[in-house]
Each structure stands twice: as C-alpha cells, then as structure tokens.
Amino acid sequence: RIERVIDAEGLLLAPGFIDPHASTGFGFFFPQAADHKLYQGITTEIFGNCGTSTAPVGEGLVATMERLAEEIGFPFEWSSLGEYFSAVEKRLQFNIGSLVGHSTLRQGYVADWNNPRPDEQKAMEAALAKSMEEGALGLSTGLIYAPGCFAPTGEIVGLARVAKRYGGVYASHIRDERDRVEEAVEEALTIGRQADIPVLVSHLKAAERKNWGKIPRLLERI
C-alpha cells in the first residue's frame, strides 16, 4: 500500500552515495554527528584511512585512547574492532565499514617504533587477522606520519599478506607527495605485487610546482 507520494518532478533520483575516505570514527558517539553526510546523500562511509583506525586497541594504545575519550567525551569501551562495531551499532545513522590502521597497530603492539621485534610483527599480524575476521575491509597506512613513517616496506608487506588472505585491500597515504612521490607510489605498487593485494593510493598528488609534471607518469605507472 502506498503511504507517501513524493513529487520528484524536475529532480534526480540516485542511490545512496558511498564515501570511501572518511574519518568519522569517534564521531558516531555524538548525536547528529553524521547529519551533514545524510544531507549530501551519503548512506555508507568507510573510515580507518591513512593508517589510523578506532581499533584494534593494543596495550600500548590504551592510555592514549583513555585520554582522548576524556578530552573529546566519548565512552571508550572496546579493544577489538568487533567490540567497536557493537559499541556504535545503535548510534549509527547509516552503513559503515572500516580499514585497520597500520599506525594504530604500531602504537598498540610495538614498543620501539624504529626497531620492531619479530614477536611484535606477529602480534600486529594476529591483531589484523582478528579484525579482518570481525569485518575489517583491509589495511591502511599513513607512511607520511609517525609512527608509520618509521616502518620498512617489508613490515607492511607482511601485514598486507594477512589482509589479502581475507579478501582485503591495501590503502596507502604514501610516504612522500613531493620530490620523492614517484618512489612513494612505486613502494605502494611493490607492496601490492608482493602481497598480491589490490592497492589504493590515497591523495595522489605531486605537491610543489616543480613536481607537477610527474602526475601523467604516475597515472601511467599505476
């Protein structure tokens, strides 16, 4: 039975839009925090980009999360991605998906960011695997930011292989966007080849006028 008729003459009808690069995360705990997305027709948001995600929260990240919760004013009541999803489920205004942030893993499971131990690499891989089982869409890196900037390529390949096992993707805020942008893009592609995983290069740009001519080469390389 028709309960409501909307006069759409002269208007356009479209399915809900997907925002694939968002950072709402903690914002879902606040009323109307996502209203601006709905007003734009967005009905699905993917967050956890650029190496930072709301979970998993390893031991080394707990104190930081507790401080953020107090300063921003949200209830911090999870450690795993599955627990985070449960915590925000009743507050959601639209569909969500999350990548797992490489920097989040490093903060939680690596003591010395310059010299991660083999057991810490295994801990990151195990936490990523658990998150993938709980619904994560893949791995993201923010290699221009700390602590991700200290990570060697091999560390990321190992994590990307875990995401690959679960059908995930690798999304990277690459290591450089200026003079060494070509090398940074090549690193992302190398990780994709070695892990046999789809690659998304976030914020593809060549900053500073002297680098503008590199974009056609980068697009051809990709």
C-alpha positions as CSV (number, residue, x, y, z in Angstrom):
1,R,0.0,0.0,0.0
2,I,1.4,3.4,-0.9
3,E,1.7,5.5,2.2
4,R,3.6,8.5,0.9
5,V,4.0,10.1,-2.5
6,I,6.9,12.4,-3.2
7,D,6.6,14.8,-6.1
8,A,10.1,14.4,-7.8
9,E,9.3,16.3,-11.0
10,G,12.4,18.1,-12.1
11,L,14.6,16.3,-9.6
12,L,17.1,13.5,-9.9
13,L,16.8,10.1,-8.1
14,A,20.1,8.4,-7.1
15,P,21.1,5.5,-4.8
16,G,22.9,6.4,-1.6
17,F,26.4,7.5,-2.1
18,I,29.4,5.7,-0.6
19,D,32.1,7.9,1.0
20,P,35.2,5.7,0.7
21,H,37.6,8.0,2.5
22,A,36.2,9.3,5.8
23,S,37.4,9.7,9.3
24,T,34.2,9.9,11.5
25,G,35.2,7.1,13.8
26,F,34.6,8.5,17.3
27,G,32.1,11.0,15.9
28,F,29.4,8.3,15.8
29,F,29.1,8.7,19.6
30,F,27.7,12.2,19.2
31,P,24.0,12.9,18.3
32,Q,23.6,14.3,14.7
33,A,27.4,14.0,14.1
34,A,26.7,12.5,10.7
35,D,23.8,14.6,9.6
36,H,25.9,16.5,7.2
37,K,26.7,13.3,5.4
38,L,23.0,12.3,5.1
39,Y,22.2,15.8,3.7
40,Q,24.6,15.1,0.9
41,G,23.0,11.7,0.1
42,I,25.8,9.6,1.7
43,T,24.5,6.3,3.2
44,T,27.7,4.4,3.6
45,E,31.1,5.6,5.0
46,I,34.4,3.8,5.0
47,F,36.8,5.0,7.7
48,G,40.1,3.9,9.2
49,N,42.1,5.5,6.4
50,C,45.6,6.9,6.4
51,G,46.9,4.4,9.0
52,T,44.6,5.4,11.8
53,S,41.5,3.4,12.9
54,T,39.4,3.2,16.0
55,A,40.5,-0.4,16.6
56,P,42.2,-2.7,17.5
57,V,43.5,-1.1,20.6
58,G,46.7,-2.8,21.7
59,E,48.2,-2.4,25.2
60,G,50.4,0.4,24.0
61,L,47.5,2.5,22.8
62,V,45.1,2.1,25.8
63,A,46.4,5.2,27.7
64,T,46.1,7.4,24.6
65,M,42.6,6.2,23.9
66,E,41.6,6.8,27.5
67,R,42.9,10.4,27.3
68,L,41.1,11.0,24.0
69,A,37.9,9.7,25.5
70,E,38.1,12.0,28.4
71,E,39.1,15.1,26.3
72,I,36.6,14.5,23.5
73,G,33.9,13.0,25.6
74,F,33.0,9.5,24.2
75,P,32.7,6.2,26.0
76,F,35.8,4.1,25.4
77,E,34.6,0.6,25.9
78,W,36.3,-1.6,23.3
79,S,39.6,-3.2,22.4
80,S,38.7,-5.1,19.2
81,L,37.1,-3.9,16.0
82,G,34.1,-6.2,16.7
83,E,33.6,-4.6,20.1
84,Y,33.8,-1.1,18.5
85,F,31.1,-2.1,16.0
86,S,28.9,-3.3,18.8
87,A,29.5,-0.1,20.7
88,V,28.4,2.2,17.9
89,E,25.7,0.0,16.3
90,K,22.7,1.6,18.0
91,R,24.1,5.1,17.3
92,L,24.6,4.7,13.6
93,Q,22.7,6.8,11.1
94,F,24.0,4.9,8.0
95,N,26.1,2.0,7.0
96,I,29.8,1.8,7.9
97,G,32.9,-0.1,7.1
98,S,36.5,0.1,8.5
99,L,40.0,-0.4,7.4
100,V,42.6,-1.3,10.0
101,G,45.2,1.4,10.5
102,H,48.9,0.4,10.4
103,S,49.8,3.2,12.7
104,T,47.2,2.1,15.1
105,L,48.7,-1.4,15.1
106,R,52.2,0.0,15.6
107,Q,51.1,2.2,18.5
108,G,49.4,-0.7,20.2
109,Y,51.9,-3.5,19.7
110,V,55.4,-2.0,19.0
111,A,57.5,-0.6,21.8
112,D,60.4,0.9,19.8
113,W,59.0,2.3,16.6
114,N,62.4,2.2,14.9
115,N,63.2,-1.4,15.8
116,P,60.1,-3.6,16.0
117,R,60.8,-7.1,17.2
118,P,59.7,-10.2,15.3
119,D,57.2,-11.1,18.0
120,E,55.7,-7.6,17.7
121,Q,55.3,-8.1,14.0
122,K,53.5,-11.3,14.7
123,A,51.3,-9.5,17.3
124,M,50.3,-6.9,14.7
125,E,49.6,-9.6,12.1
126,A,47.4,-11.5,14.6
127,A,45.5,-8.4,15.6
128,L,44.9,-7.6,11.9
129,A,43.7,-11.1,11.2
130,K,41.3,-10.9,14.1
131,S,40.0,-7.6,12.8
132,M,39.5,-9.0,9.3
133,E,37.5,-11.9,10.8
134,E,35.4,-9.3,12.6
135,G,34.6,-7.4,9.4
136,A,37.5,-5.1,8.5
137,L,37.9,-4.3,4.8
138,G,41.6,-4.2,4.7
139,L,44.8,-2.4,5.8
140,S,45.6,1.3,5.6
141,T,48.9,3.0,6.0
142,G,49.9,6.6,6.7
143,L,53.5,6.5,5.7
144,I,54.0,10.2,5.8
145,Y,53.0,10.3,9.5
146,A,54.5,8.8,12.7
147,P,54.7,6.0,13.6
148,G,54.0,4.6,10.1
149,C,56.9,6.6,8.6
150,F,59.4,4.5,10.5
151,A,58.2,1.2,9.1
152,P,60.2,-0.6,6.5
153,T,58.4,-1.9,3.4
154,G,58.8,-5.5,4.4
155,E,56.8,-4.9,7.6
156,I,53.9,-3.6,5.5
157,V,54.1,-6.5,3.0
158,G,53.7,-8.9,5.9
159,L,50.6,-7.2,7.1
160,A,49.2,-6.8,3.6
161,R,49.5,-10.5,3.1
162,V,47.3,-11.0,6.1
163,A,44.7,-8.7,4.7
164,K,44.9,-10.5,1.4
165,R,44.0,-13.8,3.0
166,Y,40.7,-12.4,3.9
167,G,40.0,-10.7,0.6
168,G,41.0,-7.3,1.9
169,V,42.6,-4.3,0.1
170,Y,45.6,-2.1,0.8
171,A,45.0,1.6,1.0
172,S,48.0,3.9,1.5
173,H,48.6,7.5,2.3
174,I,52.0,7.2,0.6
175,R,55.4,8.1,2.1
176,D,56.0,11.2,0.1
177,E,53.9,13.6,-2.0
178,R,56.7,16.0,-3.3
179,D,60.2,15.3,-4.6
180,R,60.0,11.5,-4.0
181,V,56.4,10.9,-4.9
182,E,57.4,8.5,-7.7
183,E,59.4,6.4,-5.3
184,A,56.5,6.5,-2.9
185,V,54.0,5.3,-5.4
186,E,56.3,2.6,-6.5
187,E,56.6,1.4,-2.9
188,A,52.8,1.1,-2.8
189,L,52.7,-0.9,-6.0
190,T,55.6,-3.1,-4.8
191,I,53.6,-3.9,-1.7
192,G,50.6,-4.8,-3.8
193,R,52.7,-7.1,-6.1
194,Q,54.5,-8.8,-3.2
195,A,51.3,-9.3,-1.2
196,D,49.1,-9.9,-4.3
197,I,46.5,-7.4,-3.0
198,P,44.6,-4.6,-4.6
199,V,46.1,-1.2,-3.9
200,L,44.5,2.2,-3.4
201,V,46.8,5.2,-3.4
202,S,45.2,7.9,-1.3
203,H,45.7,11.6,-2.1
204,L,47.6,11.0,-5.3
205,K,49.3,14.4,-6.0
206,A,52.6,16.0,-6.7
207,A,53.0,18.9,-4.4
208,E,55.1,22.0,-5.4
209,R,55.2,23.4,-8.9
210,K,58.5,21.7,-9.8
211,N,56.7,18.3,-9.4
212,W,53.5,18.9,-11.2
213,G,54.8,17.2,-14.4
214,K,55.1,13.9,-12.6
215,I,51.4,13.2,-12.4
216,P,51.0,11.8,-16.0
217,R,53.9,9.4,-15.4
218,L,52.4,8.3,-12.1
219,L,49.0,7.7,-13.6
220,E,50.6,5.7,-16.4
221,R,52.6,3.7,-13.9
222,I,49.5,2.9,-11.8
